Amino acid sequence: MKTDQKLSVNKKIARAPKSKRSNETLTGWLFASPWVIGLLLFFAYPLISSIYYSFTDYSIFQAGDFVGISNYKELMTDELFWISIGNTIYFAVLFVPLSIIFGVALAMVLNMKIKGMSVYRTIFFLPTLVPHVALAILWIWLLNPEFGLINAVLGFIGIDGPAWLGSTFWAKPSLILMSLWGMGQAIIIYLAGLGDISEEYYEAADVDGASFLQKTFKITLPLLTPVIFFNLVMGFIGAFQQFTLPYTMTNGSGSPADSLTFYVMYLYDNAFNYFRMGYASAMAWILFIIIMGLTAFVFWTSKRWVHYQGD
């Protein structure tokens, strides 16, 4: 009899923690439910729906009929589609390497231990706080070929400034210049990476009589490659999604002669100006495949050039 009572008590004790864990799990799901519902409604559902809509002629106002791969076939013969891809690749291929080169160089300068360095760091970070629309309006004035500040300075030293945003040749370099001006966030990340490099490496290099360049190329840059790798991936993703600056500067026209028509701009036009949502969905998935493929390639190559401390 006593044995049965002991068994009954042990079962109650065993059930108690399970019941408590179940209540804790339920409470956790209740707290997480707003995020989970938001994820399902505003991310998962639109994502899955866009796959289906890319195979239809959906136009927001009409449900749309299933057209198979017609949208993808039409994109292959769409001249503006290829122009937008070319403009985007041009921007990405030039901007991303330049942002890494200038970002690392400025971060190394801002990492020097001199008086008032925090002020200089703040100055370089401030442009990232300016809204992109305001930034575009500011640079439209700076790059104005007739009364812009940049051409005025160039004229003062005897250089005849270009038409900048009014020239098909200079329009994209102008956008790259604007984007480089606002890379303070990447500089902060590089500074964090520089701060993570142990001083012992530099002390050992000083003992061996290494020069500044030797320490830079043998210690700083190799140990900074994980941060460079991160900014490289994020830079390419951001470059292929370039939208706000060119759209604001050209009022959505991509002028002159579509030289500033970027991929996401053309996608936006098809979706919300021409109401070809199925066509835009097909463009979105092509962009997704391009970015995923490029990211996978960078990850694959990273095994050869990214070095971590202690490896």
C-alpha positions in Angstrom: 0.0 0.0 0.0 2.8 2.4 0.9 4.5 1.5 -2.4 1.4 2.5 -4.3 1.2 5.8 -2.5 4.8 6.5 -3.3 4.3 5.7 -7.0 1.3 8.0 -7.1 3.3 10.9 -5.5 6.2 10.3 -7.9 3.8 10.5 -10.9 2.4 13.8 -9.7 5.9 15.2 -9.2 6.8 14.0 -12.7 3.7 15.6 -14.2 4.2 18.9 -12.5 7.4 20.0 -14.4 5.8 18.9 -17.7 2.7 21.0 -17.0 4.9 23.9 -16.1 7.0 23.6 -19.2 3.8 23.4 -21.3 2.5 26.7 -19.7 5.9 28.3 -20.3 5.8 27.2 -24.0 2.3 28.5 -24.5 3.2 31.8 -22.8 6.3 32.1 -25.1 4.2 31.5 -28.2 1.6 34.1 -27.1 4.4 36.7 -26.6 5.9 35.8 -30.0 2.5 35.6 -31.8 2.5 39.3 -33.0 5.8 38.7 -34.8 4.8 35.3 -36.1 1.5 36.6 -37.5 3.3 39.6 -39.0 5.9 37.3 -40.6 3.2 35.1 -42.1 0.9 37.9 -43.3 3.4 40.5 -44.5 6.4 38.3 -45.6 5.6 34.6 -46.2 2.3 35.1 -47.9 3.4 37.9 -50.3 6.6 35.9 -51.0 4.7 32.7 -51.9 2.0 34.7 -53.8 4.6 36.5 -55.9 5.8 33.1 -57.2 2.3 32.3 -58.5 1.7 35.9 -59.8 4.9 35.7 -61.8 3.1 33.1 -64.0 0.0 35.2 -64.5 -1.0 38.6 -66.0 -2.2 39.8 -62.6 -2.7 43.6 -62.6 -4.1 44.4 -59.1 -7.5 45.3 -60.5 -8.0 41.9 -62.1 -7.3 38.5 -60.6 -5.3 37.6 -63.7 -5.1 34.4 -65.8 -2.3 31.9 -65.7 0.0 32.5 -68.6 2.9 30.1 -67.8 6.3 31.5 -68.5 5.1 34.2 -70.9 6.3 37.0 -68.5 9.8 35.5 -68.4 9.9 35.1 -72.2 8.8 38.7 -72.7 11.5 39.9 -70.3 14.1 38.3 -72.5 13.0 40.5 -75.4 12.4 43.7 -73.4 15.1 46.2 -74.3 14.5 48.4 -71.2 14.9 45.3 -69.0 18.4 44.7 -70.4 19.3 48.4 -70.1 18.2 48.4 -66.5 20.3 45.3 -65.8 23.3 46.9 -67.5 23.0 50.1 -65.5 22.7 48.1 -62.3 25.7 45.9 -63.0 27.8 49.0 -64.0 26.9 50.6 -60.7 27.6 47.5 -58.6 30.9 46.6 -60.3 32.3 50.1 -59.7 30.6 51.2 -56.4 31.3 48.1 -54.3 35.1 47.8 -54.9 35.5 51.6 -54.5 33.4 51.6 -51.3 35.7 48.9 -49.9 38.9 50.6 -50.9 37.9 54.1 -49.6 36.0 52.6 -46.6 39.1 50.6 -45.3 41.5 53.5 -46.0 39.3 56.0 -44.1 38.7 53.6 -41.3 42.5 53.1 -40.9 42.9 56.9 -40.8 40.1 57.3 -38.3 41.6 54.5 -36.2 44.7 56.5 -35.4 45.1 57.5 -31.8 45.1 61.3 -32.1 43.3 64.0 -30.2 39.8 64.8 -31.4 39.4 61.6 -33.5 35.9 61.1 -32.2 34.8 64.4 -33.8 36.2 63.3 -37.2 34.4 59.9 -36.9 31.2 61.7 -36.2 31.6 63.9 -39.2 32.1 60.9 -41.5 29.1 59.2 -40.1 26.7 62.2 -40.3 25.9 61.8 -44.0 24.3 58.4 -43.3 21.7 60.1 -41.1 20.5 62.3 -44.0 17.3 60.8 -45.7 18.0 59.6 -49.2 15.4 62.0 -50.7 17.1 65.0 -49.1 20.5 63.7 -50.1 19.4 63.4 -53.7 18.0 67.0 -53.7 21.3 68.3 -52.2 23.4 66.6 -54.8 21.2 67.7 -57.7 22.2 71.2 -56.6 25.8 70.4 -56.1 26.1 68.7 -59.5 24.1 71.3 -61.5 26.3 72.0 -64.6 25.5 75.7 -64.7 25.5 77.0 -61.1 26.4 73.9 -59.1 29.1 74.2 -56.4 31.3 71.4 -57.8 31.6 72.9 -61.3 32.2 76.3 -59.7 35.1 74.9 -57.8 36.4 73.1 -60.9 36.1 76.3 -62.9 38.0 78.2 -60.2 41.1 76.0 -60.9 40.6 76.1 -64.7 38.8 72.9 -65.3 35.6 72.9 -67.4 33.2 70.7 -65.4 31.1 68.0 -67.1 27.3 68.0 -67.4 27.1 65.4 -64.6 23.5 64.3 -64.3 22.7 65.8 -67.7 25.2 63.5 -69.5 24.7 59.8 -70.3 28.4 59.3 -69.7 28.7 61.1 -66.3 25.2 60.2 -64.9 26.2 56.9 -63.3 29.6 58.1 -62.0 27.7 61.0 -60.4 25.5 58.5 -58.6 28.5 56.5 -57.5 30.1 59.7 -56.1 26.9 60.4 -54.1 26.7 56.8 -52.8 30.4 56.9 -51.7 29.7 60.1 -49.8 27.2 58.2 -47.6 29.3 55.2 -46.7 29.8 56.1 -43.0 28.0 53.0 -41.7 30.5 50.8 -43.5 33.4 52.8 -42.1 32.0 52.2 -38.5 31.9 48.5 -39.2 35.5 48.6 -40.5 36.5 50.5 -37.3 35.0 47.8 -35.2 37.0 45.2 -37.2 40.2 47.1 -36.7 39.5 47.4 -33.0 39.2 43.6 -32.8 42.7 43.0 -34.2 45.0 42.2 -31.3 47.9 44.6 -30.6 50.2 41.6 -30.1 50.5 41.1 -33.9 51.7 44.7 -34.4 54.1 44.4 -31.4 55.6 41.3 -32.8 55.9 43.0 -36.3 57.7 46.0 -34.7 60.2 43.7 -33.0 60.9 42.2 -36.5 61.3 45.7 -37.9 58.3 45.6 -40.2 57.3 48.8 -42.0 53.9 50.4 -42.1 53.1 48.9 -45.5 54.2 45.5 -44.4 52.0 45.6 -41.3 49.1 46.8 -43.4 49.3 44.1 -46.1 50.5 41.3 -43.8 48.4 41.9 -40.7 45.7 44.5 -41.0 44.1 43.6 -44.3 44.3 39.8 -43.9 42.7 40.0 -40.4 40.1 42.5 -41.6 38.9 40.2 -44.4 35.9 38.9 -42.4 34.6 42.4 -42.2 35.4 43.1 -45.8 33.6 39.9 -46.7 30.5 41.1 -44.8 30.5 44.5 -46.4 31.2 43.0 -49.8 28.0 40.8 -49.6 25.9 43.6 -48.2 27.3 46.1 -50.7 26.3 43.9 -53.7 22.8 43.3 -52.3 22.3 47.0 -51.7 23.8 47.9 -55.1 21.4 45.6 -57.0 18.5 47.2 -55.0 19.5 50.8 -55.8 16.3 52.8 -56.1 15.7 55.9 -54.0 18.6 58.2 -55.2 18.1 57.7 -59.0 14.3 57.7 -58.8 14.3 61.0 -56.8 16.9 62.7 -59.0 15.1 61.8 -62.3 11.5 61.9 -61.0 11.3 58.2 -62.0 12.2 58.8 -65.7 15.7 57.4 -65.5 16.9 60.2 -67.8 19.1 61.1 -69.6 18.3 58.4 -72.2 17.6 55.7 -69.5 21.2 55.9 -68.3 19.8 56.1 -64.7 17.0 53.5 -65.1 18.0 50.9 -62.6 16.5 47.4 -62.2 14.3 48.1 -59.2 13.1 51.3 -60.7 11.9 49.5 -63.8 10.3 46.8 -61.5 8.5 49.6 -59.6 7.2 51.2 -62.8 5.8 47.9 -64.0 4.1 47.2 -60.7 2.7 50.6 -59.7 2.7 52.7 -62.9 1.8 50.2 -65.5 -0.1 47.8 -63.1 1.7 44.8 -64.6 2.1 43.1 -61.2 2.6 39.6 -62.7 5.4 41.0 -64.9 7.0 42.8 -61.9 6.8 39.6 -59.9 8.8 37.8 -62.6 11.3 40.6 -62.5 11.5 40.3 -58.7 12.3 36.6 -58.8 15.0 37.1 -61.5 16.5 39.7 -59.2 16.3 37.2 -56.3 18.1 34.6 -58.3 20.8 37.0 -59.4 21.5 38.2 -55.8 21.4 34.6 -54.4 23.8 33.4 -57.2 26.2 36.3 -56.6 26.1 35.8 -52.8 26.7 32.1 -53.2 29.7 32.8 -55.4 31.2 35.3 -52.9 30.7 32.7 -50.1 32.4 30.1 -52.2 35.4 32.3 -52.9 35.6 33.4 -49.3 37.3 30.1 -48.3 40.4 31.3 -50.3 40.8 34.9 -49.1 38.9 35.3 -45.8 41.2 34.8 -42.7 40.2 34.6 -39.1 42.3 35.3 -36.1 43.7 32.0 -34.7 43.4 30.1 -38.0 
